[in-house]
Amino acid sequence: MADFRTHLSAAVGGGALLAFAGWQSGFWTPGEALPLGALTAFGGILPDIDADHSHAVRLIFNTMAVLAVVVGVLLLHAQLEPGALLMVCGGLYVGVRLVLSPVFKRFSVHRGIWHSLLAAVLCGLATSVAGYQWLGQPAMLAWAQGLALLLGYCIHLLLDEIYSVDLTGARLKRSFGTALKLFDYRAPGNSLLMLLIAMSLLPWLPPFASLQGLMLQGSTFWR
């Protein structure tokens, strides 16, 4: 499989290209382009969230902990006093970094369900929901953010699959087929649960008309 540096470099490159091309085409402003590039880069390491000991998993949970604090501040700053807000956000950071991380490691398997297109779609949908419902992003931008993370996720899966082909020996490694798959064939129950979770997000997504508009704008870029 590709190493952490390769995954991060490819995802950062893809994110930079996406952000720059969209900015130059007038799809988003420079201020909107930067988070899109960052989401692509984050998606490029996200599938390794199930790797117990890696640079990626530490970076992922550190980033998720910081994002939890940011969302907590945005949602609760008007309801709580500064001292209470500080305690709640501190609890969010500790909960994600020191509680959620070990629990996730305990019940996840590397190259399992998180190395699948189903997981990529779920994470992309969750990103769009968070941007639209929690952060108050415009519908089209929220869709773009979800697609940016989905792009980075797919870059990771594709790289792992490419690295499972030994071109020098003209053979397929044992890891071939474990990265770029629709779902985890070894655990259909877990895959069904993930599918149900993804479907439960549908009512909270931005309007699909905005996604259609984004796709139409994107298609004009390639003409």
Buried (B, 14 or more C-beta within 10 A) or exposed (E): BBEBEBBBBBBBBBBBEBBEEBBEEEBBEEEBBBBBBBBBBBBBBBBBBBBEEBBBBEBBBBBBBBBBBBBBBEEBEEEBEEEEBEEBBEBBBEEBBEEBBEEBBEEBBBBBBBBBBBBBBBBBBBBBBBBBBBBEBBBBBBBBBBBBBBBBBBBBBBBBBEBBEEEEEEEEEEBBEBBBBEBBEEBEEBBEEBBEEBEEBEEBBBEEEBBEBBEEBBEEEEE
